[in-house]
Amino acid sequence: MALDLIVIGLIVLIALFLVLLYNGLVRARNMVENAWSQIDVQLKKRSDLIPNLMETVKGYMKHERETLKEVTEARTKFLNAQTMGEKAKASNMMTDALKSIFAVAESYPQLRASENFKHLQEELSDIEGKIAYARQFYNDSVLEYNNSIQVFPNSMVAGPFGFAKREFFEVSAGERQNVKVKF
């Protein structure tokens, strides 16, 4: 009888241990998904500002149609993206295109002096900061999640229940290049 109670107790402890492991993995996975949604919210805000920026810039940059076209295409790709990877790639394209707009804007003193342009530039700068923070939080969450599914004994529960490794949010090649500053 005492042996039966010990066996039942061990089974209950093992089941409780497995439930706690599984719940911890679910929490970590949900944290990654929440972190991605925070990036997505900021990317959407940035995308929503682009039409206003384009209208402000159009009048000044009549000869810069290619730059304006790149921004529009990048925004369209972002809005049509379905997966995290597609959105990340489209976001990097949008970042590069926006950098081009602001670089070209340097050639138009009237545009730089425009209050509307300054305001949009400040808003975009603020959103870029939030995107950078959200990316960092996402990557931290992915690191914690990936570590939790790869360490023992979690790995014994993670594999059978379909907890797969997540990819980090990486910057585009253009963002890795050094910025050239001229005086």
OpenMM code with the backbone's topology and positions (N, CA, C; nanometers):
from openmm import Vec3, app, unit

residues = "MET ALA LEU ASP LEU ILE VAL ILE GLY LEU ILE VAL LEU ILE ALA LEU PHE LEU VAL LEU LEU TYR ASN GLY LEU VAL ARG ALA ARG ASN MET VAL GLU ASN ALA TRP SER GLN ILE ASP VAL GLN LEU LYS LYS ARG SER ASP LEU ILE PRO ASN LEU MET GLU THR VAL LYS GLY TYR MET LYS HIS GLU ARG GLU THR LEU LYS GLU VAL THR GLU ALA ARG THR LYS PHE LEU ASN ALA GLN THR MET GLY GLU LYS ALA LYS ALA SER ASN MET MET THR ASP ALA LEU LYS SER ILE PHE ALA VAL ALA GLU SER TYR PRO GLN LEU ARG ALA SER GLU ASN PHE LYS HIS LEU GLN GLU GLU LEU SER ASP ILE GLU GLY LYS ILE ALA TYR ALA ARG GLN PHE TYR ASN ASP SER VAL LEU GLU TYR ASN ASN SER ILE GLN VAL PHE PRO ASN SER MET VAL ALA GLY PRO PHE GLY PHE ALA LYS ARG GLU PHE PHE GLU VAL SER ALA GLY GLU ARG GLN ASN VAL LYS VAL LYS PHE".split()
positions = [
    Vec3(0.0824, -0.1193, 0.0000),
    Vec3(0.0000, 0.0000, 0.0000),
    Vec3(0.0870, 0.1259, 0.0000),
    Vec3(0.1896, 0.1284, 0.0833),
    Vec3(0.2793, 0.2439, 0.0895),
    Vec3(0.3540, 0.2591, -0.0424),
    Vec3(0.3888, 0.1468, -0.1029),
    Vec3(0.4565, 0.1497, -0.2315),
    Vec3(0.3655, 0.2085, -0.3395),
    Vec3(0.2378, 0.1738, -0.3334),
    Vec3(0.1411, 0.2293, -0.4288),
    Vec3(0.1316, 0.3807, -0.4143),
    Vec3(0.1302, 0.4285, -0.2927),
    Vec3(0.1229, 0.5736, -0.2687),
    Vec3(0.2488, 0.6436, -0.3199),
    Vec3(0.3625, 0.5808, -0.3034),
    Vec3(0.4877, 0.6385, -0.3519),
    Vec3(0.4861, 0.6449, -0.5046),
    Vec3(0.4425, 0.5376, -0.5695),
    Vec3(0.4355, 0.5341, -0.7160),
    Vec3(0.3370, 0.6394, -0.7659),
    Vec3(0.2209, 0.6483, -0.7049),
    Vec3(0.1207, 0.7486, -0.7436),
    Vec3(0.1772, 0.8891, -0.7218),
    Vec3(0.2448, 0.9093, -0.6108),
    Vec3(0.3063, 1.0392, -0.5820),
    Vec3(0.4103, 1.0762, -0.6862),
    Vec3(0.4933, 0.9798, -0.7265),
    Vec3(0.5941, 1.0046, -0.8294),
    Vec3(0.5290, 1.0380, -0.9641),
    Vec3(0.4246, 0.9671, -0.9985),
    Vec3(0.3542, 0.9923, -1.1242),
    Vec3(0.2939, 1.1336, -1.1230),
    Vec3(0.2348, 1.1704, -1.0119),
    Vec3(0.1766, 1.3053, -0.9983),
    Vec3(0.2865, 1.4105, -1.0076),
    Vec3(0.4007, 1.3886, -0.9435),
    Vec3(0.5113, 1.4845, -0.9493),
    Vec3(0.5668, 1.4965, -1.0907),
    Vec3(0.5830, 1.3857, -1.1599),
    Vec3(0.6332, 1.3895, -1.2975),
    Vec3(0.5331, 1.4619, -1.3873),
    Vec3(0.4036, 1.4315, -1.3717),
    Vec3(0.3000, 1.4985, -1.4521),
    Vec3(0.3000, 1.6490, -1.4235),
    Vec3(0.3110, 1.6851, -1.2967),
    Vec3(0.3142, 1.8271, -1.2591),
    Vec3(0.4378, 1.8949, -1.3190),
    Vec3(0.5511, 1.8271, -1.3136),
    Vec3(0.6748, 1.8791, -1.3710),
    Vec3(0.6596, 1.9027, -1.5211),
    Vec3(0.6019, 1.8067, -1.5925),
    Vec3(0.5818, 1.8198, -1.7362),
    Vec3(0.4840, 1.9335, -1.7693),
    Vec3(0.3804, 1.9477, -1.6917),
    Vec3(0.2837, 2.0566, -1.7128),
    Vec3(0.3518, 2.1915, -1.6922),
    Vec3(0.4320, 2.2026, -1.5884),
    Vec3(0.5033, 2.3285, -1.5628),
    Vec3(0.6016, 2.3605, -1.6753),
    Vec3(0.6740, 2.2592, -1.7240),
    Vec3(0.7646, 2.2803, -1.8370),
    Vec3(0.6879, 2.3277, -1.9598),
    Vec3(0.5801, 2.2590, -1.9919),
    Vec3(0.4994, 2.2940, -2.1091),
    Vec3(0.4454, 2.4364, -2.0973),
    Vec3(0.3917, 2.4711, -1.9828),
    Vec3(0.3369, 2.6056, -1.9624),
    Vec3(0.4450, 2.7130, -1.9747),
    Vec3(0.5634, 2.6839, -1.9259),
    Vec3(0.6745, 2.7786, -1.9409),
    Vec3(0.7108, 2.8000, -2.0871),
    Vec3(0.7104, 2.6928, -2.1658),
    Vec3(0.7393, 2.7041, -2.3084),
    Vec3(0.6300, 2.7830, -2.3813),
    Vec3(0.5056, 2.7609, -2.3434),
    Vec3(0.3951, 2.8357, -2.4041),
    Vec3(0.4087, 2.9846, -2.3720),
    Vec3(0.4430, 3.0166, -2.2470),
    Vec3(0.4623, 3.1580, -2.2094),
    Vec3(0.5753, 3.2215, -2.2902),
    Vec3(0.6839, 3.1490, -2.3069),
    Vec3(0.7975, 3.2016, -2.3846),
    Vec3(0.7578, 3.2228, -2.5308),
    Vec3(0.6856, 3.1280, -2.5888),
    Vec3(0.6402, 3.1417, -2.7280),
    Vec3(0.5446, 3.2604, -2.7421),
    Vec3(0.4549, 3.2763, -2.6467),
    Vec3(0.3613, 3.3891, -2.6510),
    Vec3(0.4334, 3.5226, -2.6368),
    Vec3(0.5416, 3.5250, -2.5594),
    Vec3(0.6207, 3.6472, -2.5442),
    Vec3(0.6830, 3.6857, -2.6782),
    Vec3(0.7323, 3.5867, -2.7528),
    Vec3(0.7897, 3.6128, -2.8853),
    Vec3(0.6828, 3.6682, -2.9783),
    Vec3(0.5650, 3.6076, -2.9772),
    Vec3(0.4566, 3.6545, -3.0638),
    Vec3(0.4121, 3.7956, -3.0254),
    Vec3(0.4066, 3.8239, -2.8965),
    Vec3(0.3726, 3.9587, -2.8511),
    Vec3(0.4793, 4.0583, -2.8945),
    Vec3(0.6037, 4.0200, -2.8814),
    Vec3(0.7130, 4.1088, -2.9217),
    Vec3(0.7058, 4.1382, -3.0708),
    Vec3(0.6744, 4.0364, -3.1510),
    Vec3(0.6613, 4.0603, -3.2951),
    Vec3(0.5447, 4.1555, -3.3225),
    Vec3(0.4346, 4.1387, -3.2510),
    Vec3(0.3197, 4.2262, -3.2765),
    Vec3(0.3524, 4.3703, -3.2415),
    Vec3(0.4409, 4.3922, -3.1446),
    Vec3(0.4829, 4.5288, -3.1119),
    Vec3(0.5622, 4.5901, -3.2274),
    Vec3(0.6477, 4.5104, -3.2900),
    Vec3(0.7199, 4.5581, -3.4088),
    Vec3(0.6196, 4.5897, -3.5187),
    Vec3(0.5264, 4.4995, -3.5382),
    Vec3(0.4267, 4.5153, -3.6441),
    Vec3(0.3455, 4.6437, -3.6261),
    Vec3(0.3083, 4.6746, -3.5034),
    Vec3(0.2325, 4.7978, -3.4753),
    Vec3(0.3139, 4.9206, -3.5160),
    Vec3(0.4408, 4.9242, -3.4785),
    Vec3(0.5252, 5.0395, -3.5117),
    Vec3(0.5499, 5.0480, -3.6625),
    Vec3(0.5683, 4.9333, -3.7270),
    Vec3(0.5879, 4.9341, -3.8721),
    Vec3(0.4622, 4.9854, -3.9420),
    Vec3(0.3460, 4.9498, -3.8907),
    Vec3(0.2202, 4.9977, -3.9491),
    Vec3(0.2070, 5.1481, -3.9309),
    Vec3(0.2447, 5.1993, -3.8133),
    Vec3(0.2416, 5.3441, -3.7905),
    Vec3(0.3306, 5.4160, -3.8915),
    Vec3(0.4501, 5.3609, -3.9102),
    Vec3(0.5430, 5.4203, -4.0063),
    Vec3(0.4835, 5.4158, -4.1463),
    Vec3(0.4260, 5.3044, -4.1802),
    Vec3(0.3646, 5.2894, -4.3121),
    Vec3(0.2504, 5.3891, -4.3324),
    Vec3(0.1743, 5.4142, -4.2280),
    Vec3(0.0633, 5.5103, -4.2368),
    Vec3(0.1114, 5.6540, -4.2539),
    Vec3(0.2314, 5.6845, -4.2061),
    Vec3(0.2855, 5.8204, -4.2213),
    Vec3(0.3387, 5.8463, -4.3621),
    Vec3(0.3729, 5.7421, -4.4326),
    Vec3(0.4379, 5.7579, -4.5629),
    Vec3(0.3530, 5.8363, -4.6637),
    Vec3(0.2205, 5.8113, -4.6761),
    Vec3(0.1443, 5.8922, -4.7724),
    Vec3(0.1509, 6.0426, -4.7433),
    Vec3(0.1490, 6.0801, -4.6155),
    Vec3(0.1608, 6.2220, -4.5792),
    Vec3(0.2982, 6.2761, -4.6184),
    Vec3(0.3999, 6.1968, -4.5927),
    Vec3(0.5355, 6.2364, -4.6293),
    Vec3(0.5455, 6.2522, -4.7804),
    Vec3(0.4891, 6.1577, -4.8528),
    Vec3(0.4958, 6.1619, -4.9988),
    Vec3(0.4273, 6.2871, -5.0541),
    Vec3(0.3128, 6.3222, -4.9999),
    Vec3(0.2412, 6.4414, -5.0466),
    Vec3(0.3222, 6.5675, -5.0190),
    Vec3(0.3856, 6.5725, -4.9040),
    Vec3(0.4665, 6.6885, -4.8687),
    Vec3(0.5870, 6.7005, -4.9611),
    Vec3(0.6475, 6.5892, -4.9913),
    Vec3(0.7715, 6.5864, -5.0677),
    Vec3(0.7476, 6.6046, -5.2183),
    Vec3(0.6345, 6.5549, -5.2688),
    Vec3(0.6071, 6.5548, -5.4130),
    Vec3(0.6270, 6.6909, -5.4787),
    Vec3(0.5727, 6.7926, -5.4183),
    Vec3(0.5806, 6.9254, -5.4787),
    Vec3(0.7224, 6.9751, -5.4948),
    Vec3(0.8097, 6.9378, -5.4060),
    Vec3(0.9474, 6.9845, -5.4091),
    Vec3(1.0367, 6.8965, -5.4967),
    Vec3(1.0077, 6.7693, -5.5004),
    Vec3(1.0974, 6.6735, -5.5647),
    Vec3(1.0431, 6.6250, -5.6988),
    Vec3(1.0083, 6.7126, -5.7835),
    Vec3(0.9515, 6.6750, -5.9126),
    Vec3(1.0484, 6.5908, -5.9952),
    Vec3(1.1777, 6.6085, -5.9762),
    Vec3(1.2772, 6.5371, -6.0560),
    Vec3(1.3251, 6.4089, -5.9889),
    Vec3(1.2701, 6.3755, -5.8771),
    Vec3(1.3168, 6.2592, -5.8009),
    Vec3(1.2111, 6.1489, -5.8010),
    Vec3(1.1508, 6.1240, -5.9132),
    Vec3(1.0414, 6.0264, -5.9230),
    Vec3(1.0864, 5.8861, -5.8823),
    Vec3(1.2084, 5.8487, -5.9153),
    Vec3(1.2564, 5.7132, -5.8844),
    Vec3(1.2595, 5.6901, -5.7329),
    Vec3(1.3045, 5.7898, -5.6594),
    Vec3(1.3099, 5.7786, -5.5135),
    Vec3(1.1696, 5.7650, -5.4570),
    Vec3(1.0777, 5.8472, -5.5054),
    Vec3(0.9393, 5.8406, -5.4586),
    Vec3(0.8764, 5.7056, -5.4935),
    Vec3(0.9105, 5.6537, -5.6106),
    Vec3(0.8585, 5.5242, -5.6546),
    Vec3(0.9076, 5.4126, -5.5624),
    Vec3(1.0345, 5.4177, -5.5222),
    Vec3(1.0905, 5.3165, -5.4319),
    Vec3(1.0172, 5.3145, -5.2987),
    Vec3(0.9874, 5.4323, -5.2454),
    Vec3(0.9166, 5.4404, -5.1175),
    Vec3(0.7768, 5.3802, -5.1319),
    Vec3(0.7088, 5.4153, -5.2399),
    Vec3(0.5742, 5.3642, -5.2630),
    Vec3(0.5752, 5.2130, -5.2783),
    Vec3(0.6706, 5.1600, -5.3537),
    Vec3(0.6807, 5.0152, -5.3723),
    Vec3(0.7107, 4.9439, -5.2403),
    Vec3(0.7995, 5.0009, -5.1608),
    Vec3(0.8334, 4.9397, -5.0323),
    Vec3(0.7118, 4.9355, -4.9407),
    Vec3(0.6346, 5.0438, -4.9392),
    Vec3(0.5135, 5.0490, -4.8559),
    Vec3(0.4131, 4.9445, -4.9027),
    Vec3(0.3943, 4.9321, -5.0336),
    Vec3(0.3006, 4.8341, -5.0887),
    Vec3(0.3433, 4.6926, -5.0511),
    Vec3(0.4721, 4.6640, -5.0613),
    Vec3(0.5216, 4.5309, -5.0241),
    Vec3(0.4967, 4.5038, -4.8762),
    Vec3(0.5146, 4.6065, -4.7930),
    Vec3(0.4900, 4.5882, -4.6502),
    Vec3(0.3421, 4.5584, -4.6255),
    Vec3(0.2540, 4.6359, -4.6875),
    Vec3(0.1106, 4.6173, -4.6656),
    Vec3(0.0621, 4.4815, -4.7170),
    Vec3(0.1290, 4.4265, -4.8185),
    Vec3(0.0891, 4.2972, -4.8742),
    Vec3(0.1596, 4.1791, -4.8083),
    Vec3(0.2574, 4.2053, -4.7240),
    Vec3(0.3333, 4.0973, -4.6598),
    Vec3(0.2434, 4.0183, -4.5655),
    Vec3(0.2598, 3.8877, -4.5675),
    Vec3(0.1776, 3.7999, -4.4843),
    Vec3(0.2553, 3.7397, -4.3668),
    Vec3(0.3802, 3.7060, -4.3896),
    Vec3(0.4575, 3.6369, -4.2859),
    Vec3(0.5525, 3.7353, -4.2172),
    Vec3(0.6065, 3.6912, -4.1052),
    Vec3(0.7048, 3.7724, -4.0326),
    Vec3(0.8244, 3.8035, -4.1216),
    Vec3(0.8722, 3.7030, -4.1919),
    Vec3(0.9887, 3.7210, -4.2785),
    Vec3(0.9621, 3.8222, -4.3888),
    Vec3(0.8445, 3.8129, -4.4515),
    Vec3(0.8094, 3.9078, -4.5579),
    Vec3(0.7991, 4.0492, -4.5026),
    Vec3(0.7382, 4.0622, -4.3840),
    Vec3(0.7246, 4.1949, -4.3234),
    Vec3(0.8608, 4.2511, -4.2847),
    Vec3(0.9480, 4.1678, -4.2334),
    Vec3(1.0821, 4.2137, -4.1957),
    Vec3(1.1577, 4.2610, -4.3199),
    Vec3(1.1496, 4.1836, -4.4287),
    Vec3(1.2179, 4.2208, -4.5527),
    Vec3(1.1603, 4.3511, -4.6087),
    Vec3(1.0278, 4.3629, -4.6097),
    Vec3(0.9629, 4.4850, -4.6593),
    Vec3(0.9960, 4.6040, -4.5697),
    Vec3(1.0055, 4.5804, -4.4402),
    Vec3(1.0423, 4.6876, -4.3473),
    Vec3(1.1822, 4.7391, -4.3766),
    Vec3(1.2738, 4.6476, -4.4027),
    Vec3(1.4107, 4.6882, -4.4361),
    Vec3(1.4145, 4.7671, -4.5667),
    Vec3(1.3317, 4.7260, -4.6640),
    Vec3(1.3232, 4.8010, -4.7900),
    Vec3(1.2698, 4.9422, -4.7645),
    Vec3(1.1685, 4.9514, -4.6777),
    Vec3(1.1094, 5.0816, -4.6467),
    Vec3(1.2108, 5.1706, -4.5759),
    Vec3(1.2872, 5.1133, -4.4855),
    Vec3(1.3902, 5.1900, -4.4152),
    Vec3(1.4912, 5.2467, -4.5143),
    Vec3(1.5371, 5.1629, -4.6062),
    Vec3(1.6328, 5.2088, -4.7079),
    Vec3(1.5722, 5.3179, -4.7957),
    Vec3(1.4463, 5.2998, -4.8355),
    Vec3(1.3803, 5.3987, -4.9215),
    Vec3(1.3621, 5.5316, -4.8486),
    Vec3(1.3265, 5.5266, -4.7212),
    Vec3(1.3097, 5.6503, -4.6440),
    Vec3(1.4435, 5.7225, -4.6272),
    Vec3(1.5491, 5.6462, -4.6099),
    Vec3(1.6816, 5.7080, -4.6012),
    Vec3(1.7124, 5.7835, -4.7294),
    Vec3(1.6732, 5.7246, -4.8427),
    Vec3(1.6955, 5.7908, -4.9725),
    Vec3(1.6178, 5.9212, -4.9807),
    Vec3(1.4935, 5.9190, -4.9341),
    Vec3(1.4111, 6.0416, -4.9376),
    Vec3(1.4786, 6.1518, -4.8566),
    Vec3(1.5223, 6.1185, -4.7365),
    Vec3(1.5821, 6.2214, -4.6509),
    Vec3(1.7174, 6.2661, -4.7044),
    Vec3(1.7889, 6.1772, -4.7699),
    Vec3(1.9158, 6.2171, -4.8317),
    Vec3(1.8904, 6.3123, -4.9475),
    Vec3(1.7910, 6.2826, -5.0302),
    Vec3(1.7578, 6.3695, -5.1439),
    Vec3(1.7026, 6.5026, -5.0939),
    Vec3(1.6293, 6.4990, -4.9831),
    Vec3(1.5704, 6.6218, -4.9275),
    Vec3(1.6768, 6.7245, -4.8910),
    Vec3(1.7972, 6.6774, -4.8648),
    Vec3(1.9062, 6.7702, -4.8329),
    Vec3(1.9326, 6.8674, -4.9482),
    Vec3(1.8965, 6.8288, -5.0694),
    Vec3(1.9186, 6.9141, -5.1869),
    Vec3(1.8091, 7.0189, -5.2048),
    Vec3(1.7075, 7.0139, -5.1205),
    Vec3(1.5924, 7.1043, -5.1343),
    Vec3(1.5745, 7.1848, -5.0055),
    Vec3(1.6391, 7.3013, -4.9968),
    Vec3(1.6314, 7.3811, -4.8743),
    Vec3(1.4886, 7.4214, -4.8373),
    Vec3(1.4039, 7.4481, -4.9391),
    Vec3(1.2660, 7.4867, -4.9080),
    Vec3(1.1917, 7.3711, -4.8409),
    Vec3(1.2193, 7.2493, -4.8860),
    Vec3(1.1557, 7.1312, -4.8282),
    Vec3(1.2013, 7.1127, -4.6839),
    Vec3(1.3302, 7.1235, -4.6612),
    Vec3(1.3825, 7.1072, -4.5247),
    Vec3(1.3258, 7.2119, -4.4307),
    Vec3(1.2944, 7.3299, -4.4838),
    Vec3(1.2410, 7.4378, -4.4011),
    Vec3(1.0907, 7.4231, -4.3784),
    Vec3(1.0243, 7.3381, -4.4547),
    Vec3(0.8793, 7.3198, -4.4426),
    Vec3(0.8441, 7.2616, -4.3053),
    Vec3(0.7509, 7.3262, -4.2373),
    Vec3(0.7088, 7.2796, -4.1041),
    Vec3(0.6465, 7.1403, -4.1115),
    Vec3(0.5676, 7.1180, -4.2150),
    Vec3(0.5034, 6.9877, -4.2311),
    Vec3(0.6085, 6.8781, -4.2478),
    Vec3(0.7089, 6.9046, -4.3302),
    Vec3(0.8158, 6.8079, -4.3517),
    Vec3(0.8925, 6.7828, -4.2218),
    Vec3(0.9234, 6.8902, -4.1501),
    Vec3(0.9948, 6.8757, -4.0220),
    Vec3(0.9137, 6.7901, -3.9252),
    Vec3(0.7829, 6.8181, -3.9198),
    Vec3(0.6967, 6.7430, -3.8279),
    Vec3(0.6940, 6.5944, -3.8656),
    Vec3(0.6777, 6.5657, -3.9942),
    Vec3(0.6762, 6.4264, -4.0391),
    Vec3(0.8106, 6.3589, -4.0133),
    Vec3(0.9178, 6.4325, -4.0344),
    Vec3(1.0512, 6.3774, -4.0101),
    Vec3(1.0686, 6.3443, -3.8615),
    Vec3(1.0195, 6.4312, -3.7741),
    Vec3(1.0282, 6.4052, -3.6300),
    Vec3(0.9442, 6.2840, -3.5915),
    Vec3(0.8232, 6.2739, -3.6473),
    Vec3(0.7383, 6.1589, -3.6175),
    Vec3(0.8034, 6.0293, -3.6633),
    Vec3(0.8584, 6.0317, -3.7847),
    Vec3(0.9259, 5.9121, -3.8356),
    Vec3(1.0470, 5.8768, -3.7498),
    Vec3(1.1191, 5.9763, -3.7062),
    Vec3(1.2347, 5.9524, -3.6206),
    Vec3(1.1911, 5.8881, -3.4890),
    Vec3(1.0815, 5.9383, -3.4328),
    Vec3(1.0276, 5.8822, -3.3095),
    Vec3(0.9855, 5.7363, -3.3306),
    Vec3(0.9171, 5.7104, -3.4397),
    Vec3(0.8723, 5.5744, -3.4694),
    Vec3(0.9917, 5.4825, -3.4945),
    Vec3(1.0943, 5.5331, -3.5628),
    Vec3(1.2147, 5.4513, -3.5860),
    Vec3(1.2776, 5.4101, -3.4531),
    Vec3(1.2788, 5.5021, -3.3565),
    Vec3(1.3306, 5.4684, -3.2240),
    Vec3(1.2488, 5.3589, -3.1576),
    Vec3(1.1163, 5.3690, -3.1722),
    Vec3(1.0286, 5.2668, -3.1144),
    Vec3(1.0460, 5.1333, -3.1863),
    Vec3(1.0650, 5.1383, -3.3172),
    Vec3(1.0882, 5.0153, -3.3931),
    Vec3(1.2186, 4.9497, -3.3465),
    Vec3(1.3221, 5.0307, -3.3274),
    Vec3(1.4509, 4.9769, -3.2816),
    Vec3(1.4350, 4.9104, -3.1447),
    Vec3(1.3607, 4.9752, -3.0550),
    Vec3(1.3378, 4.9166, -2.9226),
    Vec3(1.2571, 4.7873, -2.9354),
    Vec3(1.1518, 4.7901, -3.0185),
    Vec3(1.0677, 4.6712, -3.0359),
    Vec3(1.1477, 4.5560, -3.0959),
    Vec3(1.2379, 4.5862, -3.1904),
    Vec3(1.3231, 4.4819, -3.2479),
    Vec3(1.4135, 4.4219, -3.1414),
    Vec3(1.4692, 4.5075, -3.0576),
    Vec3(1.5563, 4.4591, -2.9505),
    Vec3(1.4775, 4.3693, -2.8548),
    Vec3(1.3571, 4.4126, -2.8168),
    Vec3(1.2730, 4.3332, -2.7274),
    Vec3(1.2373, 4.1999, -2.7927),
    Vec3(1.2063, 4.2040, -2.9220),
    Vec3(1.1735, 4.0811, -2.9953),
    Vec3(1.2934, 3.9860, -2.9944),
    Vec3(1.4103, 4.0379, -3.0278),
    Vec3(1.5293, 3.9523, -3.0311),
    Vec3(1.5620, 3.8968, -2.8929),
    Vec3(1.5423, 3.9772, -2.7876),
    Vec3(1.5624, 3.9268, -2.6519),
    Vec3(1.4631, 3.8147, -2.6206),
    Vec3(1.3381, 3.8330, -2.6638),
    Vec3(1.2356, 3.7306, -2.6413),
    Vec3(1.2671, 3.6039, -2.7195),
    Vec3(1.3142, 3.6183, -2.8430),
    Vec3(1.3514, 3.5028, -2.9239),
    Vec3(1.4684, 3.4292, -2.8593),
    Vec3(1.5664, 3.5039, -2.8097),
    Vec3(1.6807, 3.4407, -2.7429),
    Vec3(1.6336, 3.3589, -2.6231),
    Vec3(1.5492, 3.4181, -2.5414),
    Vec3(1.4994, 3.3468, -2.4229),
    Vec3(1.4189, 3.2233, -2.4631),
    Vec3(1.3335, 3.2387, -2.5628),
    Vec3(1.2516, 3.1271, -2.6111),
    Vec3(1.3392, 3.0159, -2.6682),
    Vec3(1.4308, 3.0522, -2.7591),
    Vec3(1.5181, 2.9513, -2.8200),
    Vec3(1.6011, 2.8790, -2.7150),
    Vec3(1.6512, 2.9535, -2.6168),
    Vec3(1.7263, 2.8895, -2.5084),
    Vec3(1.6365, 2.7923, -2.4320),
    Vec3(1.5129, 2.8346, -2.4054),
    Vec3(1.4255, 2.7495, -2.3249),
    Vec3(1.3855, 2.6210, -2.3965),
    Vec3(1.3757, 2.6233, -2.5297),
    Vec3(1.3383, 2.4990, -2.5989),
    Vec3(1.4580, 2.4091, -2.6267),
    Vec3(1.5788, 2.4620, -2.6090),
    Vec3(1.6976, 2.3836, -2.6403),
    Vec3(1.7655, 2.3236, -2.5177),
    Vec3(1.7355, 2.3724, -2.3989),
    Vec3(1.8015, 2.3206, -2.2789),
    Vec3(1.7274, 2.1974, -2.2260),
    Vec3(1.8031, 2.1128, -2.1596),
    Vec3(1.7467, 1.9935, -2.0984),
    Vec3(1.6869, 2.0321, -1.9643),
    Vec3(1.5745, 1.9869, -1.9259),
    Vec3(1.4870, 1.8852, -1.9844),
    Vec3(1.3782, 1.9441, -2.0764),
    Vec3(1.3761, 2.0761, -2.0917),
    Vec3(1.2732, 2.1382, -2.1757),
    Vec3(1.2730, 2.0825, -2.3173),
    Vec3(1.3914, 2.0511, -2.3690),
    Vec3(1.4007, 2.0010, -2.5066),
    Vec3(1.3234, 1.8707, -2.5244),
    Vec3(1.3086, 1.7945, -2.4182),
    Vec3(1.2334, 1.6693, -2.4258),
    Vec3(1.0839, 1.6959, -2.4425),
    Vec3(1.0371, 1.8081, -2.3951),
    Vec3(0.8959, 1.8454, -2.4071),
    Vec3(0.8745, 1.9293, -2.5321),
    Vec3(0.9694, 2.0172, -2.5641),
    Vec3(0.9542, 2.1110, -2.6753),
    Vec3(0.9400, 2.0410, -2.8095),
    Vec3(1.0251, 1.9451, -2.8369),
    Vec3(1.0230, 1.8759, -2.9659),
    Vec3(0.8905, 1.8076, -2.9948),
    Vec3(0.8465, 1.7195, -2.9087),
    Vec3(0.7207, 1.6480, -2.9353),
    Vec3(0.5978, 1.7393, -2.9448),
    Vec3(0.6017, 1.8532, -2.8792),
    Vec3(0.4866, 1.9431, -2.8816),
    Vec3(0.4994, 2.0539, -2.9861),
    Vec3(0.5996, 2.0441, -3.0718),
    Vec3(0.6082, 2.1352, -3.1862),
    Vec3(0.6606, 2.2743, -3.1583),
    Vec3(0.7363, 2.2918, -3.0534),
    Vec3(0.7978, 2.4221, -3.0267),
    Vec3(0.9228, 2.4337, -3.1135),
    Vec3(0.9154, 2.5185, -3.2156),
    Vec3(1.0254, 2.5302, -3.3114),
    Vec3(1.1065, 2.6567, -3.2851),
    Vec3(1.2329, 2.6490, -3.3220),
    Vec3(1.3238, 2.7623, -3.3077),
    Vec3(1.2727, 2.8807, -3.3894),
    Vec3(1.2862, 3.0010, -3.3367),
    Vec3(1.2451, 3.1238, -3.4050),
    Vec3(1.3673, 3.1980, -3.4556),
    Vec3(1.3470, 3.2750, -3.5622),
    Vec3(1.4550, 3.3534, -3.6214),
    Vec3(1.4603, 3.4924, -3.5583),
    Vec3(1.5810, 3.5450, -3.5476),
    Vec3(1.5996, 3.6809, -3.4988),
    Vec3(1.5642, 3.7811, -3.6075),
    Vec3(1.5259, 3.9004, -3.5676),
    Vec3(1.5009, 4.0094, -3.6620),
    Vec3(1.6362, 4.0700, -3.6936),
    Vec3(1.6738, 4.0630, -3.8198),
    Vec3(1.8050, 4.1129, -3.8597),
    Vec3(1.7898, 4.2356, -3.9476),
    Vec3(1.8889, 4.3223, -3.9424),
    Vec3(1.8874, 4.4441, -4.0226),
    Vec3(1.9288, 4.4128, -4.1655),
    Vec3(1.8921, 4.5023, -4.2551),
    Vec3(1.9290, 4.4844, -4.3957),
    Vec3(2.0774, 4.5158, -4.4150),
    Vec3(2.1285, 4.4764, -4.5279),
    Vec3(2.2697, 4.5027, -4.5592),
    Vec3(2.2964, 4.6530, -4.5625),
    Vec3(2.2000, 4.7300, -4.6118),
    Vec3(2.2151, 4.8760, -4.6188),
    Vec3(2.2289, 4.9402, -4.4826),
    Vec3(2.1597, 4.8845, -4.3828),
    Vec3(2.1672, 4.9395, -4.2478),
    Vec3(2.2991, 4.9048, -4.1797),
    Vec3(2.3695, 4.8038, -4.2291),
    Vec3(2.4969, 4.7642, -4.1700),
    Vec3(2.6126, 4.8518, -4.2173),
    Vec3(2.5924, 4.9201, -4.3289),
    Vec3(2.7000, 5.0011, -4.3840),
    Vec3(2.7214, 5.1258, -4.2989),
    Vec3(2.8466, 5.1718, -4.2993),
    Vec3(2.8787, 5.2938, -4.2265),
    Vec3(2.8116, 5.4136, -4.2920),
    Vec3(2.7668, 5.5053, -4.2097),
    Vec3(2.7067, 5.6282, -4.2601),
    Vec3(2.8176, 5.7265, -4.2925),
    Vec3(2.8101, 5.7864, -4.4104),
    Vec3(2.9116, 5.8841, -4.4503),
    Vec3(2.8627, 6.0228, -4.4096),
    Vec3(2.9462, 6.0903, -4.3338),
    Vec3(2.9129, 6.2236, -4.2879),
    Vec3(3.0065, 6.3234, -4.3569),
    Vec3(2.9460, 6.4250, -4.4200),
    Vec3(3.0258, 6.5286, -4.4870),
    Vec3(2.9988, 6.6624, -4.4217),
    Vec3(3.1045, 6.7387, -4.4059),
    Vec3(3.0896, 6.8748, -4.3511),
    Vec3(3.1321, 6.9753, -4.4530),
] * unit.nanometer
topology = app.Topology()
chain = topology.addChain("A")
for resn in residues:
    res = topology.addResidue(resn, chain)
    for name in ("N", "CA", "C"):
        topology.addAtom(name, app.Element.getBySymbol(name[0]), res)
